[in-house]
Amino acid sequence: MRTYFMTSIVGFFLNWNSFWNNWNDTLKEKLDQIQSLERQLKEERNDKSEKKKKQVLELEKQKKLWEDIKGKQFVLLLALLKSCLDIIIFSNNPGVDLHAKYRGKKLNEGFHSICGILSASTVIYNNFPNAETK
């Protein structure tokens, strides 16, 4: 059981790193690009040239990419949530018993069960939309 707990801690740090990198690098960079394009379009309101049409198309393309990145960020958030729940679950198992060691009593079994159900639900949610229909 200790290996499950250690693995869940490693998974938490890996998921946190992915979530943070996507948030700071990709998400903010794309938002800056969209805001820059919107500022350019506001400055050229009365312009009806081809250049403006291309800028509008580019803005729509960037907004579509923004939605895709936000979807990826949500999936990474669910993975981070699953890691947190797994740490709670495995910290209450025999051999680890962090709650018994530091609080003097084991974690409530009802809360332990809810964490397990939520952890499993995140996996089901992540896999369900990707299922192919026949």
C-alpha positions as CSV (number, residue, x, y, z in Angstrom):
1,M,0.0,0.0,0.0
2,R,2.9,2.4,0.6
3,T,3.9,2.1,-3.1
4,Y,0.4,3.2,-4.1
5,F,0.7,6.2,-1.8
6,M,4.1,7.2,-3.1
7,T,3.0,6.7,-6.7
8,S,0.0,9.0,-6.1
9,I,2.3,11.7,-4.7
10,V,4.5,11.4,-7.8
11,G,1.4,11.6,-10.0
12,F,0.2,14.7,-8.2
13,F,3.5,16.5,-8.8
14,L,3.6,15.5,-12.5
15,N,-0.1,16.6,-12.9
16,W,0.6,19.8,-11.1
17,N,3.6,20.5,-13.4
18,S,1.5,19.9,-16.5
19,F,-1.4,22.0,-15.3
20,W,0.9,24.9,-14.3
21,N,2.9,24.8,-17.5
22,N,-0.2,24.8,-19.6
23,W,-1.7,27.6,-17.6
24,N,1.4,29.9,-17.6
25,D,2.8,29.2,-21.1
26,T,0.1,28.1,-23.5
27,L,-3.0,29.6,-22.1
28,K,-1.6,33.1,-21.3
29,E,0.3,33.2,-24.6
30,K,-2.8,32.5,-26.6
31,L,-4.8,35.0,-24.6
32,D,-2.2,37.7,-25.3
33,Q,-2.4,36.9,-29.0
34,I,-6.2,37.2,-29.1
35,Q,-6.2,40.5,-27.1
36,S,-3.5,41.9,-29.5
37,L,-5.6,41.0,-32.6
38,E,-8.7,42.5,-31.0
39,R,-6.9,45.7,-30.3
40,Q,-5.7,45.9,-33.9
41,L,-9.2,45.4,-35.2
42,K,-10.6,48.1,-32.9
43,E,-8.0,50.5,-34.2
44,E,-9.0,49.8,-37.8
45,R,-12.8,49.9,-37.4
46,N,-13.7,51.7,-40.6
47,D,-11.2,49.8,-42.7
48,K,-12.9,47.3,-45.1
49,S,-9.8,46.0,-46.9
50,E,-8.6,42.5,-47.4
51,K,-6.1,42.9,-44.6
52,K,-9.0,43.4,-42.1
53,K,-10.8,40.3,-43.4
54,K,-7.6,38.3,-42.9
55,Q,-7.3,39.7,-39.4
56,V,-10.9,38.7,-38.6
57,L,-10.3,35.2,-39.9
58,E,-7.1,35.0,-37.9
59,L,-9.0,36.1,-34.8
60,E,-11.6,33.4,-35.3
61,K,-8.9,30.8,-35.7
62,Q,-7.1,32.0,-32.6
63,K,-10.4,31.9,-30.6
64,K,-11.0,28.3,-31.8
65,L,-7.5,27.4,-30.6
66,W,-8.2,29.1,-27.3
67,E,-11.3,26.9,-26.8
68,D,-9.2,23.8,-27.5
69,I,-6.6,24.9,-25.0
70,K,-9.2,25.6,-22.4
71,G,-10.6,22.1,-23.0
72,K,-7.1,20.7,-22.4
73,Q,-6.7,22.8,-19.3
74,F,-10.0,21.3,-18.0
75,V,-8.7,17.8,-18.6
76,L,-5.5,18.6,-16.8
77,L,-7.5,20.0,-13.9
78,L,-9.5,16.8,-13.6
79,A,-6.2,14.8,-13.6
80,L,-5.0,17.1,-10.8
81,L,-8.2,16.5,-8.9
82,K,-7.9,12.8,-9.3
83,S,-4.3,12.9,-8.0
84,C,-5.4,14.8,-4.9
85,L,-8.3,12.4,-4.2
86,D,-5.9,9.4,-4.7
87,I,-3.5,10.9,-2.1
88,I,-6.4,11.2,0.4
89,I,-7.6,7.6,-0.4
90,F,-4.1,6.0,-0.1
91,S,-3.1,8.0,3.0
92,N,-5.9,6.2,4.9
93,N,-5.0,2.6,3.8
94,P,-3.2,0.2,6.1
95,G,0.5,0.6,6.1
96,V,0.4,4.3,5.5
97,D,-2.3,5.5,8.0
98,L,-1.3,9.2,8.0
99,H,-4.5,10.2,9.6
100,A,-4.1,7.7,12.5
101,K,-0.5,8.8,13.0
102,Y,-1.0,12.6,12.9
103,R,-4.7,13.1,14.0
104,G,-5.0,10.1,16.3
105,K,-7.9,8.5,14.4
106,K,-8.5,7.2,10.9
107,L,-10.3,9.2,8.2
108,N,-14.1,8.8,8.2
109,E,-15.0,5.8,5.9
110,G,-17.8,7.8,4.3
111,F,-15.5,10.6,3.3
112,H,-12.9,8.0,2.1
113,S,-15.6,6.3,0.0
114,I,-16.8,9.6,-1.5
115,C,-13.2,10.4,-2.5
116,G,-12.9,7.0,-4.2
117,I,-16.1,7.6,-6.1
118,L,-15.1,11.0,-7.2
119,S,-11.7,9.7,-8.3
120,A,-13.3,7.0,-10.3
121,S,-15.8,9.5,-11.8
122,T,-13.0,11.7,-13.2
123,V,-11.5,8.7,-15.0
124,I,-15.0,7.8,-16.4
125,Y,-15.5,11.4,-17.5
126,N,-12.2,11.6,-19.2
127,N,-12.7,8.3,-21.1
128,F,-16.4,8.6,-21.9
129,P,-16.2,11.4,-24.5
130,N,-13.4,9.6,-26.3
131,A,-15.3,6.4,-26.7
132,E,-16.0,5.6,-30.4
133,T,-19.6,4.8,-31.4
134,K,-20.2,1.9,-33.7
